[in-house]
């Protein structure tokens, strides 16, 4: 499961680089999810 999440994370980041305008908004969204997952 860990590997799957890592691959999806990399793909998502690659997709973000293609859409700079929304990168900031999505990054904040990812940060919220990341903080939740770490807990």
N, C-alpha and C positions, 0 to 999 in steps of 0.2 A: 504493500500500500504506500509505503514511504517513497519508493521509486516513482510510482504513478503520480503522486503529488508533485514531486520534483519536476517531472517531465511536463506536466500541465503548467506548472509555475513558469518554466522556461518558455514554453509556447506562448503563454499569456504575456510575458515580458516582451517577447519578440513582436507580438501583435501590438503591444503598446508603442513600441518604437515606430511603428508604421503610422500611428495616430497621435502625434505630439499634442494637439489641442486638448485631448481628453486625458492625457497621461497623468496630469496632476490630480484630476478628480478621481480617476481609477486608482491612483497610487494611495490616496487617502482611504479609499474603500478597501484596498488590499491590506493596508496597515491595520484597519479595524479588524478585519477577518484574521489577519496574522496574530494580532494580540490575543484574540479569542482562542485561536487554535493552540497557542503556546500555553495558555492557562489550562 
